[in-house]
Amino acid sequence: MKLNDERQDKKLQQWQKIAIAACEQCGRNEIPEIRPIMKLTDWCKEQDIC
């Protein structure tokens, strides 16, 4: 499902808030990086696994 730019931004913000809340709950000092939405094939190419 393709999201428009505005919805993508909102989703990224939501996921960032979730990551921060999870880190606060478990006492983790480092927040994981939330990267922009991309196609699985693009991610695989970036990881050199396709």
Phi and psi restraints in degrees (value plus and minus 20) as a CYANA .aco file:
   2 LYS   PHI    -109.6   -69.6
   2 LYS   PSI     108.5   148.5
   3 LEU   PHI    -120.9   -80.9
   3 LEU   PSI     124.6   164.6
   4 ASN   PHI     -92.8   -52.8
   4 ASN   PSI     148.8   188.8
   5 ASP   PHI     -78.8   -38.8
   5 ASP   PSI     -60.5   -20.5
   6 GLU   PHI     -84.9   -44.9
   6 GLU   PSI     -63.8   -23.8
   7 ARG   PHI     -87.5   -47.5
   7 ARG   PSI     -57.0   -17.0
   8 GLN   PHI     -81.1   -41.1
   8 GLN   PSI     -64.8   -24.8
   9 ASP   PHI     -81.1   -41.1
   9 ASP   PSI     -63.2   -23.2
  10 LYS   PHI     -83.6   -43.6
  10 LYS   PSI     -61.6   -21.6
  11 LYS   PHI     -83.3   -43.3
  11 LYS   PSI     -64.4   -24.4
  12 LEU   PHI     -81.5   -41.5
  12 LEU   PSI     -62.1   -22.1
  13 GLN   PHI     -83.0   -43.0
  13 GLN   PSI     -62.0   -22.0
  14 GLN   PHI     -83.0   -43.0
  14 GLN   PSI     -65.8   -25.8
  15 TRP   PHI     -85.3   -45.3
  15 TRP   PSI     -55.0   -15.0
  16 GLN   PHI     -84.8   -44.8
  16 GLN   PSI     -63.1   -23.1
  17 LYS   PHI     -82.4   -42.4
  17 LYS   PSI     -60.5   -20.5
  18 ILE   PHI     -83.9   -43.9
  18 ILE   PSI     -63.5   -23.5
  19 ALA   PHI     -82.2   -42.2
  19 ALA   PSI     -62.1   -22.1
  20 ILE   PHI     -84.3   -44.3
  20 ILE   PSI     -65.9   -25.9
  21 ALA   PHI     -82.3   -42.3
  21 ALA   PSI     -60.5   -20.5
  22 ALA   PHI     -84.8   -44.8
  22 ALA   PSI     -60.6   -20.6
  23 CYS   PHI     -85.0   -45.0
  23 CYS   PSI     -59.7   -19.7
  24 GLU   PHI     -84.2   -44.2
  24 GLU   PSI     -60.2   -20.2
  25 GLN   PHI     -84.6   -44.6
  25 GLN   PSI     -62.3   -22.3
  26 CYS   PHI    -115.6   -75.6
  26 CYS   PSI     -22.3    17.7
  27 GLY   PHI      60.1   100.1
  27 GLY   PSI      -2.0    38.0
  28 ARG   PHI     -95.2   -55.2
  28 ARG   PSI     114.4   154.4
  29 ASN   PHI    -107.0   -67.0
  29 ASN   PSI     -39.0     1.0
  30 GLU   PHI    -134.1   -94.1
  30 GLU   PSI     105.3   145.3
  31 ILE   PHI    -106.6   -66.6
  31 ILE   PSI     109.4   149.4
  32 PRO   PHI     -86.0   -46.0
  32 PRO   PSI     130.6   170.6
  33 GLU   PHI     -94.6   -54.6
  33 GLU   PSI     108.9   148.9
  34 ILE   PHI    -122.1   -82.1
  34 ILE   PSI      91.8   131.8
  35 ARG   PHI    -115.5   -75.5
  35 ARG   PSI     139.3   179.3
  36 PRO   PHI     -79.5   -39.5
  36 PRO   PSI     133.8   173.8
  37 ILE   PHI     -85.3   -45.3
  37 ILE   PSI     116.2   156.2
  38 MET   PHI    -166.2  -126.2
  38 MET   PSI     142.6   182.6
  39 LYS   PHI     -88.8   -48.8
  39 LYS   PSI     128.8   168.8
  40 LEU   PHI     -79.3   -39.3
  40 LEU   PSI     -60.1   -20.1
  41 THR   PHI     -83.6   -43.6
  41 THR   PSI     -58.1   -18.1
  42 ASP   PHI     -85.9   -45.9
  42 ASP   PSI     -60.8   -20.8
  43 TRP   PHI     -83.6   -43.6
  43 TRP   PSI     -63.4   -23.4
  44 CYS   PHI     -80.8   -40.8
  44 CYS   PSI     -63.0   -23.0
  45 LYS   PHI     -82.4   -42.4
  45 LYS   PSI     -60.5   -20.5
  46 GLU   PHI     -84.3   -44.3
  46 GLU   PSI     -52.8   -12.8
  47 GLN   PHI    -107.8   -67.8
  47 GLN   PSI     -24.8    15.2
  48 ASP   PHI      43.1    83.1
  48 ASP   PSI      19.6    59.6
  49 ILE   PHI    -137.8   -97.8
  49 ILE   PSI     -16.6    23.4
